[in-house]
Amino acid sequence: MKLVTAEQMRGLDNAAINTFKIPSLELMENAGRRTVEIMLDKYGEPQGKKVAIFVGPGNNGGDGLVIARLLAARMASPIVFLCLPAEKLKGDAAVNYSRVHEFPVEIIEVSDAAGLQEIPAVLAECWAVVDAIFGTGLTRDVTGIFASAIHLINAAPCPVVAVDIASGLNADSGKILGSCVQADITVTFGQAKIGQVIHPGREYTGVLVIADIGIPEKAAAEADIRFELLDKSVGKWLPSRIPQAHKGTYGHLLIMAGSTGKTGAALLCSLGALRCGTGLVSLCVPYDLNHIFEASLWEAMTIPLQSAAQGILSIEDYKVIQETLCNKEALAIGPGVGTAEETAELMKKLYAEIEIPMLVDADALNILASDTGLLNNAPGPRILTPHPGEMARLTGRTSSQIQENRLEITREFAVQYKVHVVLKGADTLVCNPEGKLAVNPSGNPGMACGGMGDVLTGVIGGFLAQGLSPWQASCLGVYSHGLAADRLAAETSAGYLASEVAHELPYVLEDIRDLQ
């Protein structure tokens, strides 16, 4: 599903009006009509019932006035709370203000705090509340009468329907601008907005319904929309299972992971790769830890590295690793390898010299963070999968700065270093070197435990080995990984393990494969 910024949505509106010659009043009428239709579908007929409609400046307020008129036509009793003097309404909003007077709609101006005092008693009797205060163009904090109105809306005992976007929500970042309406349903027009599907905006949006208001599909097709929300359609990238297939048909992934005390990271990574359908998985491991791997995961092969001492991977084995890579389709490095000097040298050399697609995670990211100049010189495709702390080290920022600006920093980094970035966390982001970005909606707080990222590394690496592009492997990997956890969370909100998520993957992948 495509996601747009506020500016892109304005561009689509302008294209509809100026290029496709659709009157702006018609678009506003369609927006109000579709909102009413969705309210009726969700809550039934409003005949004889009170509906409170909070109207602000701009076109969002105009949409609210259309809604009031159409509800009155259905024998409801709309009450419009006008949060500004009527003479300040402009353009199409002013036209619809004049039209609403032709219907039995009560209009109450509440331009100061005193005018709000009677509203709670009205809201207690309402069938629904409609938030039409601010639209997608809001960029400053909500204050004064508008903040007070939002507080009252949130205290209402009836359903709250937001028009286009919850008032107080930044359409681009999902940030709360001072105060924000907590909607039960948001009816958004034309395209979903980025801020509606990422935290914290996702929580304030409620159920998101995208309404067609007549903007031609051609307008969206011609726009440079580079954001999307992942969904089950990613199943179309799953390799088909042909009758004559054998284990070599579905790729061979080499994993460089694990060290003393962190063998679990390597095992979970291998398990993720195997469970997503990879034909063959091999692990390069320190010689003195080989017995642990061979006894723990029978389906993976191991390559004991003779020069690796004291349970760590070493640059001394680089030539052996090079030879091992000859028949591999992809390489995953980093989980649990540690940051010892000889390991760091190995990770850097692999990144700088190996041409096959490579996924870089965990300790390998921390090693690269000390020498980011290497990032620009990769000879082949690279996927970096940092969590916020690792991204902070890679960029020289703090974790809180990363979390505050996830979208901007992820795009900036991917474009600057010409890599694919998977920024993990709530609403995991995937970005390619051209700045195309996807938001992942799957997953849940139960995933906040050790090993989840190691499984994800194996899943994405496994899809790379199966021949998917870095973009496809990353998007399919994060979506299916989160969906597997969601299956477990349906039974218990927390306490399930990373290995259990891996074991759910075949069933999740079969589900989304069947949708194609």
C-alpha positions as CSV (number, residue, x, y, z in Angstrom):
1,M,0.0,0.0,0.0
2,K,1.4,3.4,-1.0
3,L,2.1,6.0,1.7
4,V,2.3,9.7,1.1
5,T,3.7,12.8,2.8
6,A,1.5,15.8,3.3
7,E,3.2,17.6,0.5
8,Q,2.7,14.7,-1.9
9,M,-1.0,14.6,-1.0
10,R,-1.3,18.3,-1.8
11,G,0.3,17.5,-5.1
12,L,-2.3,14.8,-5.8
13,D,-5.1,17.2,-4.9
14,N,-3.6,19.9,-7.1
15,A,-3.2,17.4,-10.0
16,A,-6.9,16.4,-9.7
17,I,-8.0,20.0,-9.7
18,N,-5.7,21.6,-12.2
19,T,-4.7,18.7,-14.5
20,F,-7.8,16.5,-14.5
21,K,-10.2,19.5,-14.0
22,I,-12.1,18.1,-11.0
23,P,-13.6,21.0,-9.1
24,S,-12.3,21.3,-5.6
25,L,-15.8,21.5,-4.2
26,E,-16.6,18.2,-5.8
27,L,-13.6,16.6,-4.0
28,M,-14.7,18.1,-0.7
29,E,-18.3,16.8,-1.3
30,N,-16.9,13.4,-2.0
31,A,-14.8,13.4,1.1
32,G,-17.8,14.3,3.3
33,R,-20.0,11.7,1.6
34,R,-17.5,8.9,1.9
35,T,-17.0,9.7,5.6
36,V,-20.7,9.5,6.3
37,E,-21.0,6.2,4.3
38,I,-18.3,4.7,6.5
39,M,-19.9,6.0,9.7
40,L,-23.2,4.4,8.6
41,D,-21.5,1.1,7.8
42,K,-19.8,1.0,11.1
43,Y,-22.4,2.5,13.5
44,G,-25.7,2.1,11.8
45,E,-28.3,4.8,11.0
46,P,-28.1,8.1,12.9
47,Q,-31.7,9.1,12.6
48,G,-32.8,11.1,15.6
49,K,-29.4,11.0,17.1
50,K,-27.0,13.8,18.0
51,V,-23.7,14.0,16.3
52,A,-21.0,16.5,17.4
53,I,-18.8,17.9,14.7
54,F,-15.8,19.9,15.6
55,V,-14.8,22.2,12.8
56,G,-11.5,24.0,12.4
57,P,-10.0,26.3,9.7
58,G,-9.1,25.1,6.3
59,N,-10.4,22.3,4.1
60,N,-10.6,19.8,6.9
61,G,-13.2,22.1,8.5
62,G,-15.0,22.3,5.2
63,D,-15.2,18.5,5.1
64,G,-16.8,18.6,8.5
65,L,-19.4,21.0,7.3
66,V,-20.3,18.7,4.4
67,I,-20.6,15.8,6.9
68,A,-23.0,17.9,9.0
69,R,-25.2,18.7,6.1
70,L,-25.3,15.1,4.9
71,L,-26.1,13.7,8.3
72,A,-28.9,16.2,8.7
73,A,-30.3,14.9,5.4
74,R,-30.4,11.5,7.0
75,M,-32.5,12.9,9.9
76,A,-29.7,13.1,12.4
77,S,-29.2,16.0,14.7
78,P,-25.8,17.5,13.9
79,I,-24.2,20.0,16.2
80,V,-21.3,21.9,14.7
81,F,-18.8,23.3,17.2
82,L,-17.0,26.0,15.2
83,C,-13.5,26.5,16.7
84,L,-13.0,29.9,15.1
85,P,-15.1,32.8,14.1
86,A,-17.2,32.0,11.0
87,E,-15.9,35.0,9.1
88,K,-12.4,33.5,9.1
89,L,-13.5,30.5,7.0
90,K,-12.2,30.8,3.5
91,G,-12.6,29.2,0.1
92,D,-14.5,25.9,-0.2
93,A,-15.0,25.8,3.6
94,A,-16.8,29.1,3.5
95,V,-19.0,27.9,0.6
96,N,-20.0,24.8,2.6
97,Y,-20.6,27.0,5.7
98,S,-23.2,28.9,3.7
99,R,-24.7,25.6,2.4
100,V,-25.1,24.1,5.8
101,H,-27.6,26.8,6.8
102,E,-30.1,25.3,4.4
103,F,-30.4,22.2,6.8
104,P,-31.4,21.8,10.4
105,V,-27.8,22.0,11.7
106,E,-27.1,23.7,15.0
107,I,-23.9,25.8,14.9
108,I,-22.1,26.9,18.0
109,E,-19.1,29.1,17.9
110,V,-16.6,28.2,20.6
111,S,-13.8,30.7,20.1
112,D,-12.8,30.8,23.8
113,A,-12.6,28.5,26.8
114,A,-15.9,29.8,28.2
115,G,-17.7,28.6,25.1
116,L,-16.5,25.0,25.8
117,Q,-18.1,24.6,29.2
118,E,-21.4,23.2,27.9
119,I,-19.8,20.7,25.5
120,P,-19.3,17.7,27.8
121,A,-23.0,17.5,28.5
122,V,-23.7,17.5,24.8
123,L,-21.1,14.9,24.0
124,A,-22.6,12.6,26.7
125,E,-25.7,12.3,24.5
126,C,-24.0,11.9,21.1
127,W,-24.1,9.0,18.7
128,A,-20.6,9.9,17.5
129,V,-18.1,12.8,17.5
130,V,-16.4,13.9,14.2
131,D,-13.0,15.5,14.4
132,A,-12.6,18.0,11.5
133,I,-10.3,20.5,13.2
134,F,-7.0,20.1,11.5
135,G,-5.9,18.2,8.4
136,T,-2.6,16.9,7.1
137,G,-1.0,20.3,6.8
138,L,-0.5,20.8,10.5
139,T,3.1,21.3,11.5
140,R,3.0,23.3,14.7
141,D,1.9,22.4,18.2
142,V,-1.8,22.6,19.0
143,T,-2.6,25.2,21.7
144,G,-5.4,27.3,23.0
145,I,-9.0,26.6,22.1
146,F,-8.0,23.8,19.7
147,A,-6.1,21.9,22.4
148,S,-9.1,22.3,24.8
149,A,-11.4,21.0,22.1
150,I,-9.2,18.0,21.5
151,H,-9.2,17.3,25.3
152,L,-13.0,17.3,25.2
153,I,-13.2,15.0,22.2
154,N,-10.9,12.5,23.9
155,A,-13.1,12.5,27.0
156,A,-16.3,11.8,24.9
157,P,-18.0,8.5,25.8
158,C,-19.0,7.8,22.1
159,P,-17.0,6.8,19.0
160,V,-14.6,9.4,17.5
161,V,-14.2,9.6,13.8
162,A,-11.3,11.6,12.5
163,V,-11.6,13.3,9.1
164,D,-8.5,12.6,6.9
165,I,-6.2,12.6,10.0
166,A,-6.5,12.8,13.7
167,S,-6.1,16.5,14.6
168,G,-2.7,17.1,16.3
169,L,-0.9,14.3,14.4
170,N,2.0,15.1,12.1
171,A,1.2,13.4,8.8
172,D,4.8,12.8,7.9
173,S,6.5,11.7,11.1
174,G,3.7,10.3,13.3
175,K,4.7,12.7,16.1
176,I,2.1,14.3,18.4
177,L,2.0,18.0,18.0
178,G,1.2,19.0,21.6
179,S,-2.3,17.5,21.8
180,C,-3.9,14.9,19.5
181,V,-7.3,13.4,19.0
182,Q,-7.6,9.7,19.9
183,A,-9.7,8.4,17.0
184,D,-11.6,5.1,16.9
185,I,-11.7,5.4,13.1
186,T,-9.8,7.7,10.7
187,V,-11.2,8.1,7.2
188,T,-8.3,9.3,5.2
189,F,-8.7,10.5,1.6
190,G,-6.9,9.3,-1.5
191,Q,-3.8,7.7,0.1
192,A,-2.7,6.7,3.6
193,K,-0.2,9.1,5.2
194,I,3.1,7.9,6.6
195,G,2.4,9.3,10.1
196,Q,-0.8,7.2,10.4
197,V,1.0,3.9,10.2
198,I,4.1,4.5,12.4
199,H,4.3,5.0,16.2
200,P,3.0,6.9,17.9
201,G,0.6,8.1,15.3
202,R,-0.6,4.6,14.6
203,E,-2.2,4.5,18.1
204,Y,-4.0,7.8,17.6
205,T,-5.4,6.8,14.2
206,G,-7.5,3.9,15.3
207,V,-8.9,1.8,12.4
208,L,-7.6,3.4,9.2
209,V,-10.0,3.5,6.3
210,I,-8.8,4.8,2.9
211,A,-11.6,6.6,1.0
212,D,-11.6,7.2,-2.7
213,I,-12.8,10.7,-3.3
214,G,-12.3,10.8,-7.0
215,I,-8.6,11.6,-7.4
216,P,-7.7,9.8,-10.7
217,E,-5.4,6.7,-10.3
218,K,-3.3,8.2,-13.1
219,A,-2.4,11.1,-10.7
220,A,-1.0,8.7,-8.2
221,A,0.8,6.7,-10.9
222,E,2.6,9.7,-12.2
223,A,3.6,11.0,-8.8
224,D,7.0,10.0,-7.3
225,I,5.6,8.1,-4.3
226,R,8.5,6.3,-2.7
227,F,6.9,5.1,0.6
228,E,4.8,2.0,1.1
229,L,3.3,-0.1,3.8
230,L,4.2,-3.8,3.6
231,D,1.4,-6.3,3.4
232,K,0.8,-9.9,2.4
233,S,1.4,-9.1,-1.2
234,V,5.1,-9.6,-0.5
235,G,4.3,-13.3,-0.8
236,K,4.5,-12.8,-4.6
237,W,8.3,-12.8,-4.2
238,L,8.4,-16.3,-2.7
239,P,10.3,-18.7,-5.0
240,S,8.0,-21.2,-6.6
241,R,8.5,-24.9,-5.5
242,I,9.0,-26.8,-8.7
243,P,8.5,-30.6,-8.8
244,Q,12.0,-31.3,-9.9
245,A,13.6,-29.2,-7.2
246,H,16.5,-30.3,-5.1
247,K,18.4,-28.8,-2.2
248,G,20.6,-26.8,-4.6
249,T,17.6,-25.2,-6.2
250,Y,17.0,-22.9,-3.3
251,G,20.4,-21.4,-2.7
252,H,23.3,-21.9,-0.3
253,L,23.8,-19.3,2.5
254,L,27.1,-19.0,4.4
255,I,26.9,-17.6,7.9
256,M,29.7,-16.2,9.9
257,A,28.4,-15.9,13.4
258,G,29.1,-16.9,17.0
259,S,31.9,-16.9,19.5
260,T,32.4,-18.3,23.0
261,G,29.2,-17.5,25.0
262,K,27.3,-16.4,21.9
263,T,26.9,-19.7,20.0
264,G,23.1,-19.2,20.3
265,A,23.2,-16.2,17.9
266,A,24.7,-18.3,15.2
267,L,22.3,-21.2,15.8
268,L,19.3,-18.9,15.7
269,C,20.5,-17.3,12.5
270,S,20.9,-20.7,10.9
271,L,17.5,-21.7,12.1
272,G,15.9,-18.6,10.5
273,A,17.6,-19.3,7.2
274,L,16.5,-23.0,7.1
275,R,13.0,-22.2,8.2
276,C,12.4,-19.7,5.4
277,G,13.1,-22.4,2.8
278,T,16.8,-22.0,2.0
279,G,18.2,-25.1,0.4
280,L,21.6,-25.3,2.2
281,V,23.0,-23.4,5.1
282,S,26.7,-23.5,6.2
283,L,28.3,-22.0,9.3
284,C,31.9,-20.9,9.5
285,V,32.7,-21.5,13.2
286,P,35.8,-21.4,15.5
287,Y,37.3,-24.9,15.6
288,D,37.0,-25.2,19.3
289,L,33.3,-24.5,19.2
290,N,32.4,-26.8,16.3
291,H,31.1,-29.6,18.5
292,I,28.4,-27.3,19.9
293,F,27.1,-26.4,16.5
294,E,27.2,-30.0,15.1
295,A,25.3,-31.3,18.1
296,S,22.7,-28.4,18.2
297,L,21.5,-28.1,14.6
298,W,21.7,-31.1,12.5
299,E,20.3,-29.6,9.3
300,A,23.1,-27.0,9.0
301,M,26.7,-27.8,7.9
302,T,29.7,-26.4,9.7
303,I,33.1,-25.3,8.5
304,P,35.6,-25.4,11.4
305,L,38.2,-22.7,11.1
306,Q,41.5,-24.0,12.2
307,S,43.2,-20.7,12.9
308,A,40.4,-19.3,15.0
309,A,41.7,-19.4,18.6
310,Q,39.9,-19.0,21.9
311,G,36.4,-19.3,20.4
312,I,36.5,-16.3,18.0
313,L,36.7,-15.9,14.2
314,S,40.0,-14.6,12.9
315,I,41.5,-12.8,9.9
316,E,43.9,-15.8,9.7
317,D,41.2,-17.9,8.1
318,Y,40.4,-15.4,5.3
319,K,41.7,-17.6,2.5
320,V,39.7,-20.6,3.7
321,I,36.6,-18.5,3.9
322,Q,37.2,-17.2,0.3
323,E,37.4,-20.7,-1.0
324,T,34.3,-21.7,1.0
325,L,32.4,-18.8,-0.7
326,C,32.9,-20.1,-4.2
327,N,29.5,-21.9,-4.4
328,K,27.5,-19.7,-2.1
329,E,24.8,-17.3,-3.2
330,A,24.8,-15.0,-0.1
331,L,26.7,-14.3,3.0
332,A,25.5,-13.2,6.5
333,I,27.9,-11.9,9.0
334,G,27.9,-10.5,12.5
335,P,25.6,-12.2,15.0
336,G,27.6,-13.0,18.2
337,V,31.0,-12.7,16.6
338,G,32.3,-10.2,19.1
339,T,34.7,-7.3,18.4
340,A,38.1,-8.7,19.0
341,E,40.8,-7.2,16.9
342,E,41.4,-10.3,14.7
343,T,37.6,-10.6,14.2
344,A,37.2,-7.0,13.4
345,E,39.9,-7.3,10.7
346,L,38.1,-10.2,9.2
347,M,34.7,-8.5,9.1
348,K,36.1,-5.4,7.5
349,K,37.9,-7.4,4.8
350,L,34.8,-9.4,4.0
351,Y,32.8,-6.3,3.7
352,A,35.3,-4.6,1.4
353,E,36.2,-7.5,-0.8
354,I,33.4,-10.1,-1.2
355,E,31.2,-9.5,-4.2
356,I,28.2,-11.7,-3.4
357,P,25.2,-10.2,-1.7
358,M,25.9,-9.8,2.0
359,L,23.8,-9.1,5.1
360,V,25.6,-7.3,7.9
361,D,24.3,-7.4,11.5
362,A,25.1,-7.0,15.2
363,D,28.8,-7.0,16.1
364,A,29.8,-6.6,12.4
365,L,27.8,-3.3,12.4
366,N,29.6,-2.1,15.5
367,I,32.9,-2.9,13.9
368,L,32.0,-1.0,10.7
369,A,30.9,1.9,12.9
370,S,34.5,2.5,13.7
371,D,35.4,2.8,10.0
372,T,32.4,4.0,8.1
373,G,34.6,4.9,5.1
374,L,34.4,1.2,4.2
375,L,30.7,1.5,3.6
376,N,31.2,3.4,0.4
377,N,33.5,0.8,-1.2
378,A,31.5,-2.4,-1.1
379,P,31.9,-4.5,-4.3
380,G,28.5,-6.0,-4.1
381,P,25.0,-5.6,-2.7
382,R,24.9,-4.9,1.1
383,I,22.0,-5.1,3.6
384,L,22.6,-3.5,7.0
385,T,20.2,-4.5,9.8
386,P,20.8,-2.2,12.8
387,H,18.7,-1.8,15.9
388,P,18.5,1.9,17.1
389,G,21.7,1.6,19.2
390,E,23.7,0.2,16.4
391,M,22.3,2.8,14.0
392,A,23.4,5.5,16.6
393,R,26.9,4.2,16.5
394,L,27.0,4.0,12.7
395,T,25.7,7.6,12.4
396,G,27.4,9.3,15.4
397,R,24.0,10.1,16.9
398,T,22.3,9.0,20.1
399,S,19.7,6.3,20.2
400,S,17.0,8.8,21.2
401,Q,17.9,10.9,18.1
402,I,17.5,7.8,16.0
403,Q,14.1,7.1,17.5
404,E,13.0,10.7,17.1
405,N,13.9,10.8,13.4
406,R,13.8,7.2,12.2
407,L,12.5,7.9,8.7
408,E,14.8,10.8,7.8
409,I,18.0,9.1,9.2
410,T,17.3,5.8,7.6
411,R,16.8,7.3,4.1
412,E,19.8,9.7,4.5
413,F,22.1,6.8,5.5
414,A,20.9,4.4,2.8
415,V,21.3,7.0,0.1
416,Q,24.6,8.3,1.3
417,Y,26.3,4.9,1.5
418,K,24.4,3.1,-1.3
419,V,23.2,0.3,0.9
420,H,19.9,-1.3,1.9
421,V,19.0,-0.5,5.5
422,V,16.7,-2.4,7.8
423,L,16.2,-0.3,10.9
424,K,14.7,-2.6,13.4
425,G,12.2,-1.8,16.1
426,A,8.5,-1.0,16.3
427,D,7.5,-0.2,12.6
428,T,10.8,-1.7,11.2
429,L,11.9,0.4,8.2
430,V,13.4,-0.9,4.9
431,C,15.1,1.6,2.7
432,N,17.0,1.0,-0.6
433,P,20.0,3.1,-2.0
434,E,17.6,5.2,-4.0
435,G,15.6,6.3,-1.0
436,K,12.5,4.0,-1.5
437,L,11.2,3.2,1.9
438,A,8.8,0.6,3.3
439,V,7.2,0.5,6.8
440,N,6.6,-2.9,8.3
441,P,3.3,-3.2,10.3
442,S,3.7,-6.8,11.5
443,G,5.3,-7.7,14.9
444,N,4.4,-7.0,18.5
445,P,6.0,-6.1,21.9
446,G,6.5,-9.8,22.7
447,M,9.4,-9.7,20.3
448,A,11.4,-7.6,22.8
449,C,13.7,-10.5,23.8
450,G,17.1,-11.9,22.9
451,G,17.6,-13.7,19.6
452,M,14.8,-12.2,17.5
453,G,17.3,-10.2,15.4
454,D,19.5,-13.2,14.9
455,V,16.5,-15.1,13.4
456,L,15.7,-12.1,11.2
457,T,19.3,-12.1,9.9
458,G,19.0,-15.7,8.9
459,V,15.6,-15.1,7.2
460,I,16.7,-12.2,5.1
461,G,20.0,-13.9,4.3
462,G,18.1,-17.0,3.3
463,F,15.9,-15.1,0.9
464,L,19.0,-13.5,-0.6
465,A,20.5,-17.0,-1.1
466,Q,17.2,-18.1,-2.8
467,G,17.7,-15.4,-5.4
468,L,15.6,-12.5,-4.2
469,S,16.9,-9.0,-4.6
470,P,18.1,-7.2,-1.5
471,W,14.9,-5.1,-1.5
472,Q,12.6,-8.2,-1.8
473,A,14.6,-10.2,0.7
474,S,14.5,-7.4,3.3
475,C,10.8,-6.6,2.8
476,L,9.6,-10.3,2.8
477,G,12.0,-11.1,5.6
478,V,10.8,-8.4,8.1
479,Y,7.1,-8.9,7.2
480,S,7.1,-12.7,7.5
481,H,9.3,-12.6,10.7
482,G,6.8,-10.2,12.4
483,L,3.8,-12.1,11.2
484,A,5.3,-15.3,12.7
485,A,5.6,-13.5,16.0
486,D,2.0,-12.3,15.7
487,R,0.8,-15.9,15.4
488,L,2.4,-16.7,18.7
489,A,1.2,-13.4,20.3
490,A,-2.4,-14.5,19.5
491,E,-1.9,-17.2,22.2
492,T,0.4,-15.3,24.6
493,S,1.5,-11.7,24.6
494,A,5.0,-12.4,25.8
495,G,7.3,-15.2,26.8
496,Y,7.6,-16.9,23.4
497,L,11.1,-17.5,22.1
498,A,13.1,-16.5,19.0
499,S,13.4,-20.1,18.0
500,E,9.6,-20.5,18.2
501,V,9.2,-17.5,15.8
502,A,11.6,-19.3,13.4
503,H,9.5,-22.5,13.7
504,E,6.3,-20.6,12.8
505,L,7.9,-19.2,9.5
506,P,7.0,-22.1,7.2
507,Y,3.3,-21.8,8.1
508,V,3.3,-18.0,7.7
509,L,5.0,-18.2,4.3
510,E,2.6,-20.8,3.1
511,D,-0.3,-18.5,4.1
512,I,1.0,-15.5,2.2
513,R,2.0,-17.7,-0.8
514,D,-1.6,-19.0,-1.0
515,L,-2.8,-15.4,-1.4
516,Q,-1.1,-15.0,-4.7
